[in-house]
Amino acid sequence: MDRACHDLGMRDEVRELLRRPMREYHALLPLQMDNGNRRVYEAYRVQYNNARGPTKGGIRWHANETIDTVRALACWMTWKTAVLDLPLGGGKGGITCNPRELSDTEKERLARSYMRAFAPVMSVDRDVPAPDVHTTPQIMAWMLDEYEIITGQHHPGVITGKPLPLGGSAGRADATSFGGMIIIRDIDEALGLKLNKAHYVIQGFGNVGGGIAKLLHEQGGCVVGISAEDTALYNVKGIDIPSALVHYQRNGQRLAGFDGADEISNDELLTLACDILVPAAIEHALTRSNADAVSARVIVELANGPITPSADHIFRDKGIVVVPDILANAGGVTVSYLEQVQNAHNYYWSLEQVRHQLDQRMSGAFRSLWELSQERSISMRDAAYQISVERVAKACEVRGWV
């Protein structure tokens, strides 16, 4: 962001405004456990910038959640909504908890407690949350119900990623994977790659990674490497993705023991020879220590922040094209925006209509970034930040904030 501000000649006061969140909220959530004991959980909501519209961003439940992570993700959401030219700002929320230790009834009480704490700073015109790490459509349903109990009004658009019966959108569950597939299709075309002849490596086999592997396999792509937390798999002739997905689900989200591929380490997976590497798991997967060994032609970031700045410099020097996360994984927030539009009009689209809209918006954003990167001889990440930072800064300036 600092580099984009410098390259765009932004005034110091604009840069200072964009470097920090405009608002953040903290709460302690006392929770009665099923055994009668009480525990207290830390919770957060960050509204990073709302110059272009209501802040938008998911709620994460994780044992290692911190306000720093929530701030960073709210910042990313600001640039993500701007690069897609959505009339939204960036926000994020979280609770420091281990959801694996909670029963369904404890999860419901925690979800409702979170909404009671933050409902005063949320509305369809102010801040709209969605599911993220370890939160689900069901958790969003409990939060929506609590919000409507508090306000005494029907407000389906205050939460996105909801179940379909409560006004959720068709195509929301796999929107990040489907949006990533659109970006892979477009970068393949831009670089002259043939999807059915290219080799792909996917790090992460959860909802996003497994989803993109499935879509690539269905469209004729050769996925030679996949990984989960327990192990990674490699088959130079291509992995049978549908069989791997069945194995993964049947074995407690583990890939070990899958017949039809060689087991390798997760570190080895990232250095496999391939045309496109898709990190779709955690942040900081690619660092200074392993970047030199990466041999992919293209990296498409489906995770948030999988490449550290030092690794990013190495990839630029090596000529590896990186499609940044604020574009590549923006399918989720794009369909969340479409869900808000449908809620506002009380008129709902088919899956085909939603995916058509998603394709138009993702592909249009890709073209803008690609053309700017080629025109100015800059990376796609720099192009993405120049476009998004300029849009947010312009909105701040015309409002008279700076």
C-alpha positions in Angstrom: 0.0 0.0 0.0 2.9 2.4 0.8 4.5 1.6 -2.5 1.2 2.3 -4.3 0.8 5.6 -2.5 4.4 6.6 -3.4 3.9 5.6 -7.1 0.6 7.4 -7.3 2.1 10.6 -5.7 -0.4 10.5 -2.8 -0.1 13.3 -0.2 1.2 12.2 3.3 -2.1 12.8 5.0 -3.9 10.5 2.5 -1.3 7.8 3.2 -1.7 8.3 7.0 -5.5 7.9 6.7 -5.2 4.7 4.7 -2.6 3.0 6.8 -4.8 2.5 9.9 -8.4 1.3 10.6 -10.9 4.1 11.1 -12.7 2.2 13.9 -12.2 -0.9 15.9 -14.3 -2.5 18.7 -13.4 -5.0 21.4 -15.7 -7.0 23.6 -15.5 -9.7 26.2 -18.2 -12.4 25.7 -19.1 -14.4 28.9 -20.4 -17.8 27.8 -22.2 -20.4 29.9 -20.8 -23.9 28.9 -22.9 -27.0 28.7 -21.4 -28.3 32.0 -22.6 -25.1 33.8 -19.2 -23.4 34.0 -18.5 -20.0 32.5 -15.8 -18.9 30.2 -14.9 -15.5 28.8 -13.9 -15.0 25.2 -12.3 -12.0 23.5 -14.1 -10.7 20.4 -13.3 -8.0 17.9 -14.8 -6.1 15.0 -12.7 -3.7 12.8 -14.2 -1.3 10.3 -11.1 -0.3 8.3 -12.5 2.2 5.8 -16.1 3.0 4.7 -15.5 5.8 2.2 -16.9 3.7 -0.6 -19.7 2.1 1.3 -20.6 -0.1 4.3 -17.7 -2.1 5.6 -17.8 -5.8 4.6 -15.9 -8.8 5.9 -16.1 -12.2 7.6 -16.0 -13.3 11.2 -13.3 -15.8 12.2 -13.3 -18.2 15.1 -9.8 -19.4 15.8 -7.8 -20.3 18.9 -4.9 -18.0 17.8 -7.1 -15.1 16.6 -5.7 -11.7 17.5 -6.7 -8.1 16.9 -3.6 -7.7 14.7 -4.8 -10.4 12.3 -8.3 -8.9 12.2 -6.9 -5.5 11.4 -4.8 -6.9 8.6 -7.7 -8.8 7.1 -9.9 -5.7 7.4 -7.3 -3.8 5.5 -7.1 -6.4 2.8 -10.9 -6.4 2.5 -10.8 -2.6 1.8 -8.5 -3.1 -1.2 -10.4 -6.3 -2.3 -13.8 -4.6 -2.5 -12.1 -1.6 -4.3 -10.3 -3.6 -6.9 -13.6 -5.3 -7.8 -15.2 -1.9 -7.8 -17.9 -2.9 -5.3 -19.6 -0.1 -3.4 -18.3 -1.4 -0.1 -15.5 -0.8 2.4 -13.4 -3.3 4.3 -14.1 -4.9 7.7 -13.4 -8.0 9.7 -14.3 -9.7 12.9 -13.2 -12.5 15.1 -13.4 -14.4 18.4 -10.4 -16.0 20.1 -11.8 -19.5 20.7 -11.3 -23.1 19.6 -14.6 -24.1 17.9 -13.5 -27.7 17.9 -14.0 -27.7 21.6 -17.5 -26.2 21.5 -20.8 -28.1 21.2 -23.4 -26.9 18.8 -25.4 -25.3 21.6 -22.3 -23.5 22.9 -21.6 -22.3 19.4 -25.1 -20.9 19.1 -24.8 -19.1 22.5 -21.4 -17.7 21.4 -22.8 -16.5 18.0 -25.7 -14.7 19.6 -23.4 -13.2 22.3 -21.2 -11.8 19.6 -24.1 -10.2 17.8 -25.5 -8.7 21.0 -22.1 -7.1 21.6 -21.7 -5.7 18.1 -25.2 -5.2 16.8 -25.1 -1.4 17.7 -22.3 -0.9 15.1 -23.8 -3.1 12.4 -26.5 -2.5 9.8 -27.0 -3.0 6.1 -25.8 0.6 5.7 -22.9 0.4 8.1 -21.1 -3.0 8.5 -22.1 -6.4 7.1 -20.4 -9.6 8.3 -20.1 -13.0 6.6 -18.6 -16.4 7.4 -14.9 -16.9 7.5 -12.5 -19.4 9.2 -14.5 -21.9 11.3 -17.8 -20.0 10.9 -20.6 -21.4 8.8 -24.0 -20.5 7.3 -25.6 -21.9 10.4 -23.6 -19.6 12.6 -24.6 -16.7 10.3 -28.2 -17.8 10.7 -28.0 -17.6 14.5 -26.4 -14.2 14.3 -29.0 -12.9 11.9 -31.8 -14.1 14.1 -30.3 -12.4 17.1 -29.9 -9.2 15.2 -33.5 -9.2 14.2 -34.6 -10.0 17.7 -32.6 -7.0 18.9 -33.9 -4.6 16.2 -37.4 -6.1 16.0 -37.2 -5.8 12.2 -36.4 -8.1 9.2 -32.9 -7.3 7.9 -31.6 -10.2 5.9 -29.0 -8.1 4.2 -27.1 -7.4 7.5 -25.5 -10.8 7.2 -24.3 -12.6 4.1 -23.3 -16.2 3.6 -26.6 -17.2 5.1 -28.5 -20.4 4.4 -30.8 -20.2 1.4 -34.0 -20.3 3.4 -33.0 -17.1 5.2 -32.1 -15.2 2.0 -28.7 -16.6 1.2 -27.5 -16.5 -2.4 -27.2 -19.4 -4.8 -23.4 -20.0 -5.5 -22.2 -18.4 -2.3 -20.7 -21.6 -0.8 -18.2 -22.2 -3.6 -17.9 -18.6 -4.7 -14.2 -18.3 -3.8 -13.3 -21.4 -5.7 -15.4 -20.5 -8.7 -14.0 -17.0 -8.8 -10.5 -18.5 -8.6 -11.3 -20.7 -11.5 -12.3 -17.6 -13.6 -8.9 -16.0 -12.7 -7.0 -19.1 -13.7 -8.9 -19.3 -17.0 -8.1 -15.7 -17.7 -4.4 -15.9 -16.7 -4.1 -19.0 -18.8 -5.5 -17.1 -21.8 -3.3 -14.1 -21.2 -0.1 -16.2 -21.1 -1.1 -18.6 -23.9 -1.5 -21.6 -21.7 -4.0 -24.4 -22.5 -6.0 -25.4 -19.5 -6.2 -29.0 -20.6 -2.5 -29.2 -21.1 -1.3 -27.2 -18.1 -0.1 -28.8 -14.8 -1.5 -27.4 -11.5 -0.4 -27.7 -7.9 -2.9 -26.9 -5.1 -1.7 -26.2 -1.5 -4.7 -26.8 0.8 -7.6 -29.2 0.2 -10.4 -27.6 2.3 -13.4 -25.8 1.0 -11.4 -23.5 -1.3 -8.4 -25.7 -2.3 -10.6 -28.8 -2.7 -13.1 -26.7 -4.7 -10.6 -25.3 -7.1 -9.0 -28.8 -7.6 -12.4 -30.2 -8.4 -13.2 -27.4 -10.9 -9.8 -27.8 -12.6 -10.2 -31.6 -12.9 -13.8 -31.2 -14.3 -12.5 -28.8 -17.0 -9.6 -31.0 -18.1 -6.8 -29.5 -16.1 -4.1 -31.9 -14.8 -3.7 -31.4 -11.1 -0.4 -33.1 -10.2 -0.1 -32.1 -6.6 -2.4 -31.5 -3.6 -1.9 -31.2 0.1 -3.7 -31.1 3.5 -2.4 -30.6 7.0 -1.2 -34.2 7.3 0.6 -34.8 4.0 0.9 -33.9 0.3 0.4 -36.0 -2.8 2.1 -36.0 -6.2 1.4 -37.8 -9.4 3.0 -36.4 -12.6 0.2 -37.9 -14.7 -2.5 -36.2 -12.6 -4.4 -37.1 -9.5 -7.9 -38.5 -9.5 -9.5 -35.5 -7.7 -13.0 -36.9 -7.2 -11.5 -40.0 -5.5 -9.1 -37.9 -3.4 -12.1 -35.8 -2.2 -14.0 -38.9 -1.1 -10.8 -40.2 0.7 -10.3 -36.8 2.3 -13.8 -36.7 3.7 -13.9 -40.3 4.8 -10.6 -40.1 6.7 -11.2 -37.0 8.8 -9.9 -34.5 6.4 -6.6 -36.4 5.8 -4.9 -37.4 2.6 -2.5 -39.9 4.0 -3.1 -43.4 2.6 -4.6 -42.3 -0.7 -3.9 -44.8 -3.4 -2.9 -43.3 -6.7 -0.3 -40.8 -5.8 3.0 -40.6 -4.0 3.1 -39.0 -0.5 5.6 -36.1 -0.2 6.1 -33.3 2.3 4.2 -30.1 2.2 7.4 -28.3 1.7 8.2 -30.4 -1.4 4.8 -29.7 -2.8 5.5 -26.0 -3.1 8.6 -26.6 -5.3 7.0 -29.1 -7.7 7.4 -28.4 -11.4 4.1 -27.0 -12.6 2.6 -24.2 -14.7 0.4 -22.8 -12.0 0.8 -23.0 -8.2 -2.3 -22.2 -6.1 -1.6 -21.6 -2.4 -5.1 -22.0 -0.9 -4.3 -22.7 2.8 -2.6 -20.4 5.2 -0.7 -17.1 5.2 3.1 -17.0 4.9 3.4 -20.3 3.0 5.9 -18.9 0.6 8.8 -17.0 2.3 12.4 -16.0 1.6 13.5 -19.5 2.7 11.6 -21.4 0.0 10.9 -18.9 -2.7 14.1 -19.6 -4.7 13.0 -23.3 -5.0 9.6 -22.5 -6.5 9.5 -23.5 -10.2 5.9 -22.5 -11.1 5.4 -20.2 -14.0 2.4 -18.5 -12.3 1.2 -18.3 -8.6 -2.5 -17.6 -8.0 -3.1 -16.6 -4.4 -6.4 -18.1 -3.2 -5.3 -17.9 0.5 -5.0 -14.5 2.2 -1.3 -13.4 2.3 0.4 -16.7 1.4 3.4 -14.8 0.1 5.6 -12.7 2.3 7.0 -9.4 0.9 10.5 -10.8 0.7 9.3 -13.8 -1.3 7.3 -11.5 -3.5 10.5 -9.7 -4.5 12.2 -13.0 -5.3 9.3 -14.0 -7.6 9.5 -10.7 -9.4 13.2 -11.2 -10.0 12.5 -14.7 -11.3 9.8 -13.6 -13.6 7.1 -15.6 -11.9 3.7 -14.0 -12.4 1.7 -13.6 -9.2 -2.0 -13.0 -9.3 -2.6 -11.3 -5.9 -5.1 -12.4 -3.3 -7.1 -9.2 -3.3 -8.2 -10.2 -6.8 -7.8 -14.0 -6.9 -9.9 -14.9 -3.9 -12.4 -12.0 -4.2 -15.2 -14.4 -5.5 -16.5 -14.7 -2.0 -17.0 -11.1 -1.3 -18.4 -10.5 -4.8 -21.2 -13.0 -4.3 -21.7 -11.7 -0.8 -22.3 -8.3 -2.5 -24.7 -9.9 -4.9 -26.5 -11.5 -2.0 -27.0 -8.0 -0.4 -28.4 -6.8 -3.7 -30.9 -9.7 -3.8 -31.9 -9.1 -0.2 -32.4 -5.4 -0.8 -34.8 -6.1 -3.7 -36.3 -9.2 -2.3 -35.8 -10.9 -5.6 -33.5 -13.9 -6.0 -31.4 -15.1 -8.9 -30.6 -18.5 -10.2 -27.2 -20.1 -9.9 -26.6 -19.4 -13.5 -27.4 -15.7 -13.1 -25.2 -15.4 -10.0 -22.2 -17.0 -11.8 -22.7 -14.9 -14.9 -22.5 -11.8 -12.7 -19.5 -13.2 -10.9 -17.7 -14.0 -14.1 -18.3 -10.5 -15.5 -17.0 -8.8 -12.4 -14.0 -11.0 -11.8 -12.9 -11.1 -15.4 -13.4 -7.3 -15.8 -11.2 -6.7 -12.8 -8.6 -9.1 -14.1 -8.4 -7.3 -17.5 -8.0 -3.9 -15.7 -5.1 -5.3 -13.6 -3.4 -7.1 -16.5 -3.6 -4.2 -18.8 -2.2 -1.8 -16.2 0.6 -4.2 -15.3 1.6 -4.5 -18.9 1.3 -0.8 -19.6 3.4 0.3 -16.7 5.7 -2.8 -16.6 4.7 -3.5 -13.0 3.6 -6.6 -11.1 -0.1 -7.6 -10.9 0.1 -6.9 -7.2 1.3 -3.4 -7.7 -1.4 -2.9 -10.4 -4.0 -4.2 -8.0 -2.9 -1.9 -5.2 -2.6 1.2 -7.4 -6.2 0.7 -8.7 -7.7 0.0 -5.3 -5.7 2.6 -3.3 -6.5 5.2 -5.8 -10.3 4.4 -5.7 -10.4 4.5 -1.9 -8.3 7.7 -1.7 -10.5 9.4 -4.3 -13.6 8.6 -2.2 -11.9 10.0 0.9 -10.8 13.1 -0.9 -14.2 14.0 -2.4 -15.8 13.5 1.0 -13.4 16.1 2.4 -11.7 13.8 4.8 -8.2 14.7 3.5 
